[in-house]
Amino acid sequence: KENRFMDVPACAEYIHLAKSTVYKMVSNKTIPFSKIGSRTLFDRVQIDRWVINGGNMEDRLPTLPSV
């Protein structure tokens, strides 16, 4: 069974990017990640959604038009 959470090297391999690119995206907060102490972890489900969404962060829920 695949682990749901990945570290930087595993995430970089998963999305076919260099580790340095993933670190840069973490630094710029352009990829979904979590920090547990000094560890940076990625949720495979969020990464899949992020890739499908063209690399865009889903930080806000869509707002409904006012009536």
LUMTI-685372 format. One record per atom (N, C-alpha, C, CB): residue number from 1; residue in three letters; x, y, z. Coordinates in Angstrom, 1 decimal, decimal comma. Glycine has a CB too. Layout:
BEGIN
<rec n="NUM" res="ALA" px="X" py="Y" pz="Z"/>
...
***
This chain:
BEGIN
<rec n="1" res="LYS" px="0,8" py="-1,2" pz="0,0"/>
<rec n="1" res="LYS" px="0,0" py="0,0" pz="0,0"/>
<rec n="1" res="LYS" px="0,9" py="1,2" pz="0,0"/>
<rec n="1" res="LYS" px="-1,0" py="0,0" pz="1,2"/>
<rec n="2" res="GLU" px="0,6" py="2,2" pz="-0,9"/>
<rec n="2" res="GLU" px="1,3" py="3,4" pz="-1,0"/>
<rec n="2" res="GLU" px="1,0" py="4,3" pz="0,3"/>
<rec n="2" res="GLU" px="0,9" py="4,2" pz="-2,2"/>
<rec n="3" res="ASN" px="2,1" py="4,9" pz="0,8"/>
<rec n="3" res="ASN" px="1,9" py="5,8" pz="1,9"/>
<rec n="3" res="ASN" px="1,3" py="7,1" pz="1,5"/>
<rec n="3" res="ASN" px="3,3" py="6,1" pz="2,6"/>
<rec n="4" res="ARG" px="0,3" py="7,5" pz="2,2"/>
<rec n="4" res="ARG" px="-0,4" py="8,7" pz="1,8"/>
<rec n="4" res="ARG" px="0,4" py="10,0" pz="1,9"/>
<rec n="4" res="ARG" px="-1,7" py="8,9" pz="2,7"/>
<rec n="5" res="PHE" px="1,4" py="10,0" pz="2,8"/>
<rec n="5" res="PHE" px="2,2" py="11,1" pz="3,0"/>
<rec n="5" res="PHE" px="3,6" py="10,9" pz="2,5"/>
<rec n="5" res="PHE" px="2,3" py="11,5" pz="4,5"/>
<rec n="6" res="MET" px="4,2" py="11,9" pz="1,9"/>
<rec n="6" res="MET" px="5,5" py="11,8" pz="1,2"/>
<rec n="6" res="MET" px="6,4" py="12,9" pz="1,8"/>
<rec n="6" res="MET" px="5,4" py="11,9" pz="-0,3"/>
<rec n="7" res="ASP" px="7,7" py="12,7" pz="1,8"/>
<rec n="7" res="ASP" px="8,7" py="13,7" pz="2,1"/>
<rec n="7" res="ASP" px="9,1" py="14,4" pz="0,8"/>
<rec n="7" res="ASP" px="9,9" py="13,1" pz="2,9"/>
<rec n="8" res="VAL" px="10,0" py="15,3" pz="0,8"/>
<rec n="8" res="VAL" px="10,4" py="16,0" pz="-0,4"/>
<rec n="8" res="VAL" px="10,9" py="15,1" pz="-1,5"/>
<rec n="8" res="VAL" px="11,4" py="17,1" pz="0,0"/>
<rec n="9" res="PRO" px="11,9" py="14,2" pz="-1,2"/>
<rec n="9" res="PRO" px="12,4" py="13,4" pz="-2,3"/>
<rec n="9" res="PRO" px="11,3" py="12,5" pz="-2,9"/>
<rec n="9" res="PRO" px="13,5" py="12,5" pz="-1,8"/>
<rec n="10" res="ALA" px="10,4" py="12,0" pz="-2,1"/>
<rec n="10" res="ALA" px="9,3" py="11,1" pz="-2,6"/>
<rec n="10" res="ALA" px="8,3" py="12,0" pz="-3,5"/>
<rec n="10" res="ALA" px="8,5" py="10,4" pz="-1,5"/>
<rec n="11" res="CYS" px="8,0" py="13,2" pz="-3,0"/>
<rec n="11" res="CYS" px="7,1" py="14,1" pz="-3,7"/>
<rec n="11" res="CYS" px="7,7" py="14,5" pz="-5,1"/>
<rec n="11" res="CYS" px="6,7" py="15,3" pz="-2,9"/>
<rec n="12" res="ALA" px="9,0" py="14,8" pz="-5,0"/>
<rec n="12" res="ALA" px="9,7" py="15,2" pz="-6,2"/>
<rec n="12" res="ALA" px="9,6" py="14,1" pz="-7,3"/>
<rec n="12" res="ALA" px="11,2" py="15,6" pz="-5,9"/>
<rec n="13" res="GLU" px="9,9" py="12,9" pz="-6,8"/>
<rec n="13" res="GLU" px="9,8" py="11,7" pz="-7,7"/>
<rec n="13" res="GLU" px="8,4" py="11,5" pz="-8,3"/>
<rec n="13" res="GLU" px="10,4" py="10,5" pz="-7,0"/>
<rec n="14" res="TYR" px="7,4" py="11,7" pz="-7,4"/>
<rec n="14" res="TYR" px="6,0" py="11,4" pz="-7,7"/>
<rec n="14" res="TYR" px="5,5" py="12,4" pz="-8,8"/>
<rec n="14" res="TYR" px="5,2" py="11,6" pz="-6,4"/>
<rec n="15" res="ILE" px="6,0" py="13,7" pz="-8,7"/>
<rec n="15" res="ILE" px="5,5" py="14,6" pz="-9,7"/>
<rec n="15" res="ILE" px="6,5" py="15,0" pz="-10,7"/>
<rec n="15" res="ILE" px="5,0" py="15,9" pz="-9,0"/>
<rec n="16" res="HIS" px="7,6" py="14,2" pz="-10,8"/>
<rec n="16" res="HIS" px="8,7" py="14,3" pz="-11,8"/>
<rec n="16" res="HIS" px="9,3" py="15,7" pz="-11,8"/>
<rec n="16" res="HIS" px="8,1" py="13,9" pz="-13,2"/>
<rec n="17" res="LEU" px="9,7" py="16,2" pz="-10,7"/>
<rec n="17" res="LEU" px="10,4" py="17,5" pz="-10,6"/>
<rec n="17" res="LEU" px="11,6" py="17,3" pz="-9,8"/>
<rec n="17" res="LEU" px="9,5" py="18,6" pz="-10,0"/>
<rec n="18" res="ALA" px="12,6" py="18,2" pz="-9,9"/>
<rec n="18" res="ALA" px="13,8" py="18,1" pz="-9,1"/>
<rec n="18" res="ALA" px="13,5" py="18,5" pz="-7,7"/>
<rec n="18" res="ALA" px="14,9" py="19,1" pz="-9,7"/>
<rec n="19" res="LYS" px="14,2" py="17,9" pz="-6,7"/>
<rec n="19" res="LYS" px="14,0" py="18,2" pz="-5,3"/>
<rec n="19" res="LYS" px="14,1" py="19,7" pz="-5,1"/>
<rec n="19" res="LYS" px="15,0" py="17,4" pz="-4,4"/>
<rec n="20" res="SER" px="15,1" py="20,3" pz="-5,7"/>
<rec n="20" res="SER" px="15,3" py="21,8" pz="-5,5"/>
<rec n="20" res="SER" px="14,1" py="22,6" pz="-6,0"/>
<rec n="20" res="SER" px="16,6" py="22,2" pz="-6,3"/>
<rec n="21" res="THR" px="13,4" py="22,1" pz="-7,0"/>
<rec n="21" res="THR" px="12,2" py="22,8" pz="-7,5"/>
<rec n="21" res="THR" px="11,1" py="22,7" pz="-6,4"/>
<rec n="21" res="THR" px="11,7" py="22,2" pz="-8,8"/>
<rec n="22" res="VAL" px="11,0" py="21,5" pz="-5,8"/>
<rec n="22" res="VAL" px="10,0" py="21,2" pz="-4,8"/>
<rec n="22" res="VAL" px="10,3" py="22,1" pz="-3,6"/>
<rec n="22" res="VAL" px="9,9" py="19,7" pz="-4,4"/>
<rec n="23" res="TYR" px="11,6" py="22,2" pz="-3,2"/>
<rec n="23" res="TYR" px="11,9" py="23,0" pz="-2,0"/>
<rec n="23" res="TYR" px="11,6" py="24,5" pz="-2,3"/>
<rec n="23" res="TYR" px="13,4" py="22,9" pz="-1,7"/>
<rec n="24" res="LYS" px="11,8" py="24,9" pz="-3,6"/>
<rec n="24" res="LYS" px="11,5" py="26,3" pz="-4,0"/>
<rec n="24" res="LYS" px="10,0" py="26,6" pz="-3,9"/>
<rec n="24" res="LYS" px="12,1" py="26,6" pz="-5,4"/>
<rec n="25" res="MET" px="9,2" py="25,6" pz="-4,4"/>
<rec n="25" res="MET" px="7,8" py="25,8" pz="-4,3"/>
<rec n="25" res="MET" px="7,3" py="25,8" pz="-2,9"/>
<rec n="25" res="MET" px="7,1" py="24,6" pz="-5,1"/>
<rec n="26" res="VAL" px="7,9" py="25,0" pz="-2,0"/>
<rec n="26" res="VAL" px="7,5" py="25,1" pz="-0,6"/>
<rec n="26" res="VAL" px="7,9" py="26,5" pz="0,0"/>
<rec n="26" res="VAL" px="8,3" py="24,0" pz="0,2"/>
<rec n="27" res="SER" px="9,0" py="27,0" pz="-0,3"/>
<rec n="27" res="SER" px="9,5" py="28,3" pz="0,1"/>
<rec n="27" res="SER" px="8,5" py="29,4" pz="-0,4"/>
<rec n="27" res="SER" px="10,9" py="28,6" pz="-0,3"/>
<rec n="28" res="ASN" px="8,1" py="29,2" pz="-1,6"/>
<rec n="28" res="ASN" px="7,1" py="30,2" pz="-2,2"/>
<rec n="28" res="ASN" px="5,7" py="29,9" pz="-1,8"/>
<rec n="28" res="ASN" px="7,3" py="30,3" pz="-3,7"/>
<rec n="29" res="LYS" px="5,4" py="28,8" pz="-1,1"/>
<rec n="29" res="LYS" px="4,1" py="28,4" pz="-0,8"/>
<rec n="29" res="LYS" px="3,2" py="28,2" pz="-2,0"/>
<rec n="29" res="LYS" px="3,4" py="29,4" pz="0,2"/>
<rec n="30" res="THR" px="3,8" py="27,6" pz="-3,1"/>
<rec n="30" res="THR" px="3,0" py="27,4" pz="-4,3"/>
<rec n="30" res="THR" px="2,6" py="25,9" pz="-4,5"/>
<rec n="30" res="THR" px="3,8" py="27,9" pz="-5,5"/>
<rec n="31" res="ILE" px="2,9" py="25,1" pz="-3,5"/>
<rec n="31" res="ILE" px="2,5" py="23,7" pz="-3,5"/>
<rec n="31" res="ILE" px="2,0" py="23,3" pz="-2,1"/>
<rec n="31" res="ILE" px="3,8" py="22,8" pz="-3,8"/>
<rec n="32" res="PRO" px="0,9" py="22,5" pz="-2,1"/>
<rec n="32" res="PRO" px="0,3" py="22,2" pz="-0,7"/>
<rec n="32" res="PRO" px="1,3" py="21,3" pz="0,1"/>
<rec n="32" res="PRO" px="-1,0" py="21,5" pz="-0,9"/>
<rec n="33" res="PHE" px="1,6" py="21,7" pz="1,3"/>
<rec n="33" res="PHE" px="2,5" py="20,9" pz="2,2"/>
<rec n="33" res="PHE" px="2,1" py="21,2" pz="3,6"/>
<rec n="33" res="PHE" px="4,0" py="21,3" pz="1,9"/>
<rec n="34" res="SER" px="2,6" py="20,4" pz="4,5"/>
<rec n="34" res="SER" px="2,5" py="20,5" pz="5,9"/>
<rec n="34" res="SER" px="3,8" py="20,4" pz="6,6"/>
<rec n="34" res="SER" px="1,5" py="19,5" pz="6,5"/>
<rec n="35" res="LYS" px="4,0" py="21,1" pz="7,7"/>
<rec n="35" res="LYS" px="5,3" py="21,0" pz="8,4"/>
<rec n="35" res="LYS" px="5,0" py="20,3" pz="9,7"/>
<rec n="35" res="LYS" px="5,9" py="22,5" pz="8,7"/>
<rec n="36" res="ILE" px="5,7" py="19,3" pz="10,0"/>
<rec n="36" res="ILE" px="5,6" py="18,6" pz="11,3"/>
<rec n="36" res="ILE" px="7,0" py="18,7" pz="11,9"/>
<rec n="36" res="ILE" px="5,2" py="17,0" pz="11,1"/>
<rec n="37" res="GLY" px="7,2" py="19,6" pz="12,8"/>
<rec n="37" res="GLY" px="8,5" py="20,0" pz="13,3"/>
<rec n="37" res="GLY" px="9,3" py="20,5" pz="12,2"/>
<rec n="37" res="GLY" px="9,2" py="18,7" pz="14,0"/>
<rec n="38" res="SER" px="10,5" py="19,9" pz="12,0"/>
<rec n="38" res="SER" px="11,3" py="20,4" pz="10,9"/>
<rec n="38" res="SER" px="11,0" py="19,6" pz="9,6"/>
<rec n="38" res="SER" px="12,8" py="20,2" pz="11,2"/>
<rec n="39" res="ARG" px="10,2" py="18,6" pz="9,6"/>
<rec n="39" res="ARG" px="9,9" py="17,8" pz="8,4"/>
<rec n="39" res="ARG" px="8,8" py="18,5" pz="7,5"/>
<rec n="39" res="ARG" px="9,4" py="16,4" pz="8,8"/>
<rec n="40" res="THR" px="9,0" py="18,4" pz="6,2"/>
<rec n="40" res="THR" px="8,0" py="18,9" pz="5,3"/>
<rec n="40" res="THR" px="7,4" py="17,7" pz="4,7"/>
<rec n="40" res="THR" px="8,7" py="19,8" pz="4,2"/>
<rec n="41" res="LEU" px="6,1" py="17,6" pz="4,8"/>
<rec n="41" res="LEU" px="5,3" py="16,5" pz="4,2"/>
<rec n="41" res="LEU" px="4,3" py="16,9" pz="3,3"/>
<rec n="41" res="LEU" px="4,7" py="15,7" pz="5,4"/>
<rec n="42" res="PHE" px="4,0" py="16,0" pz="2,3"/>
<rec n="42" res="PHE" px="3,0" py="16,3" pz="1,3"/>
<rec n="42" res="PHE" px="1,9" py="15,2" pz="1,3"/>
<rec n="42" res="PHE" px="3,6" py="16,4" pz="-0,1"/>
<rec n="43" res="ASP" px="0,7" py="15,6" pz="1,3"/>
<rec n="43" res="ASP" px="-0,5" py="14,7" pz="1,2"/>
<rec n="43" res="ASP" px="-0,7" py="14,3" pz="-0,2"/>
<rec n="43" res="ASP" px="-1,8" py="15,3" pz="1,9"/>
<rec n="44" res="ARG" px="-0,6" py="13,0" pz="-0,5"/>
<rec n="44" res="ARG" px="-0,7" py="12,5" pz="-1,9"/>
<rec n="44" res="ARG" px="-2,1" py="13,0" pz="-2,5"/>
<rec n="44" res="ARG" px="-0,6" py="11,0" pz="-2,0"/>
<rec n="45" res="VAL" px="-3,1" py="13,0" pz="-1,7"/>
<rec n="45" res="VAL" px="-4,4" py="13,4" pz="-2,3"/>
<rec n="45" res="VAL" px="-4,4" py="14,9" pz="-2,7"/>
<rec n="45" res="VAL" px="-5,6" py="13,2" pz="-1,2"/>
<rec n="46" res="GLN" px="-3,8" py="15,7" pz="-1,8"/>
<rec n="46" res="GLN" px="-3,7" py="17,2" pz="-2,1"/>
<rec n="46" res="GLN" px="-2,8" py="17,4" pz="-3,3"/>
<rec n="46" res="GLN" px="-3,2" py="18,0" pz="-0,9"/>
<rec n="47" res="ILE" px="-1,7" py="16,7" pz="-3,4"/>
<rec n="47" res="ILE" px="-0,8" py="16,8" pz="-4,5"/>
<rec n="47" res="ILE" px="-1,5" py="16,4" pz="-5,8"/>
<rec n="47" res="ILE" px="0,5" py="16,0" pz="-4,3"/>
<rec n="48" res="ASP" px="-2,3" py="15,3" pz="-5,8"/>
<rec n="48" res="ASP" px="-3,0" py="14,9" pz="-7,0"/>
<rec n="48" res="ASP" px="-4,0" py="16,0" pz="-7,4"/>
<rec n="48" res="ASP" px="-3,8" py="13,6" pz="-6,7"/>
<rec n="49" res="ARG" px="-4,7" py="16,6" pz="-6,5"/>
<rec n="49" res="ARG" px="-5,7" py="17,6" pz="-6,8"/>
<rec n="49" res="ARG" px="-4,9" py="18,9" pz="-7,3"/>
<rec n="49" res="ARG" px="-6,5" py="18,0" pz="-5,5"/>
<rec n="50" res="TRP" px="-3,8" py="19,2" pz="-6,7"/>
<rec n="50" res="TRP" px="-3,0" py="20,3" pz="-7,2"/>
<rec n="50" res="TRP" px="-2,5" py="20,2" pz="-8,6"/>
<rec n="50" res="TRP" px="-1,8" py="20,5" pz="-6,2"/>
<rec n="51" res="VAL" px="-2,0" py="18,9" pz="-8,9"/>
<rec n="51" res="VAL" px="-1,6" py="18,7" pz="-10,3"/>
<rec n="51" res="VAL" px="-2,7" py="18,8" pz="-11,3"/>
<rec n="51" res="VAL" px="-0,9" py="17,3" pz="-10,4"/>
<rec n="52" res="ILE" px="-3,9" py="18,1" pz="-11,0"/>
<rec n="52" res="ILE" px="-5,1" py="18,2" pz="-11,8"/>
<rec n="52" res="ILE" px="-5,5" py="19,6" pz="-12,0"/>
<rec n="52" res="ILE" px="-6,2" py="17,3" pz="-11,2"/>
<rec n="53" res="ASN" px="-5,3" py="20,5" pz="-11,0"/>
<rec n="53" res="ASN" px="-5,7" py="21,9" pz="-11,0"/>
<rec n="53" res="ASN" px="-4,7" py="22,7" pz="-11,7"/>
<rec n="53" res="ASN" px="-6,0" py="22,4" pz="-9,6"/>
<rec n="54" res="GLY" px="-3,7" py="22,1" pz="-12,4"/>
<rec n="54" res="GLY" px="-2,8" py="22,9" pz="-13,2"/>
<rec n="54" res="GLY" px="-1,7" py="23,6" pz="-12,3"/>
<rec n="54" res="GLY" px="-3,4" py="23,9" pz="-14,0"/>
<rec n="55" res="GLY" px="-1,5" py="23,0" pz="-11,1"/>
<rec n="55" res="GLY" px="-0,5" py="23,6" pz="-10,2"/>
<rec n="55" res="GLY" px="-1,0" py="24,8" pz="-9,4"/>
<rec n="55" res="GLY" px="0,7" py="24,0" pz="-11,0"/>
<rec n="56" res="ASN" px="-2,3" py="25,0" pz="-9,4"/>
<rec n="56" res="ASN" px="-2,9" py="26,1" pz="-8,7"/>
<rec n="56" res="ASN" px="-3,3" py="25,7" pz="-7,3"/>
<rec n="56" res="ASN" px="-4,1" py="26,7" pz="-9,4"/>
<rec n="57" res="MET" px="-3,1" py="26,5" pz="-6,3"/>
<rec n="57" res="MET" px="-3,5" py="26,2" pz="-4,9"/>
<rec n="57" res="MET" px="-5,0" py="26,5" pz="-4,8"/>
<rec n="57" res="MET" px="-2,7" py="27,0" pz="-3,9"/>
<rec n="58" res="GLU" px="-5,6" py="25,6" pz="-4,0"/>
<rec n="58" res="GLU" px="-7,0" py="25,8" pz="-3,7"/>
<rec n="58" res="GLU" px="-7,1" py="26,3" pz="-2,3"/>
<rec n="58" res="GLU" px="-7,9" py="24,5" pz="-3,9"/>
<rec n="59" res="ASP" px="-6,8" py="27,6" pz="-2,1"/>
<rec n="59" res="ASP" px="-6,8" py="28,1" pz="-0,8"/>
<rec n="59" res="ASP" px="-8,1" py="28,7" pz="-0,4"/>
<rec n="59" res="ASP" px="-5,7" py="29,1" pz="-0,6"/>
<rec n="60" res="ARG" px="-9,0" py="28,9" pz="-1,3"/>
<rec n="60" res="ARG" px="-10,3" py="29,5" pz="-1,0"/>
<rec n="60" res="ARG" px="-11,4" py="28,7" pz="-1,6"/>
<rec n="60" res="ARG" px="-10,4" py="31,0" pz="-1,5"/>
<rec n="61" res="LEU" px="-12,5" py="28,6" pz="-0,9"/>
<rec n="61" res="LEU" px="-13,7" py="28,0" pz="-1,4"/>
<rec n="61" res="LEU" px="-14,4" py="29,0" pz="-2,4"/>
<rec n="61" res="LEU" px="-14,7" py="27,5" pz="-0,3"/>
<rec n="62" res="PRO" px="-15,0" py="28,5" pz="-3,4"/>
<rec n="62" res="PRO" px="-15,7" py="29,4" pz="-4,3"/>
<rec n="62" res="PRO" px="-16,8" py="30,1" pz="-3,6"/>
<rec n="62" res="PRO" px="-16,3" py="28,7" pz="-5,5"/>
<rec n="63" res="THR" px="-17,0" py="31,4" pz="-3,9"/>
<rec n="63" res="THR" px="-18,1" py="32,1" pz="-3,2"/>
<rec n="63" res="THR" px="-19,3" py="32,1" pz="-4,0"/>
<rec n="63" res="THR" px="-17,6" py="33,6" pz="-2,9"/>
<rec n="64" res="LEU" px="-20,4" py="32,0" pz="-3,4"/>
<rec n="64" res="LEU" px="-21,7" py="32,1" pz="-4,1"/>
<rec n="64" res="LEU" px="-22,1" py="33,5" pz="-4,4"/>
<rec n="64" res="LEU" px="-22,8" py="31,3" pz="-3,3"/>
<rec n="65" res="PRO" px="-22,7" py="33,8" pz="-5,6"/>
<rec n="65" res="PRO" px="-23,1" py="35,1" pz="-5,9"/>
<rec n="65" res="PRO" px="-24,2" py="35,6" pz="-4,9"/>
<rec n="65" res="PRO" px="-23,6" py="35,3" pz="-7,3"/>
<rec n="66" res="SER" px="-24,1" py="36,9" pz="-4,5"/>
<rec n="66" res="SER" px="-25,2" py="37,4" pz="-3,6"/>
<rec n="66" res="SER" px="-26,5" py="37,6" pz="-4,3"/>
<rec n="66" res="SER" px="-24,7" py="38,7" pz="-2,9"/>
<rec n="67" res="VAL" px="-27,6" py="37,3" pz="-3,6"/>
<rec n="67" res="VAL" px="-28,9" py="37,4" pz="-4,3"/>
<rec n="67" res="VAL" px="-29,5" py="38,8" pz="-4,0"/>
<rec n="67" res="VAL" px="-29,8" py="36,3" pz="-3,7"/>
***
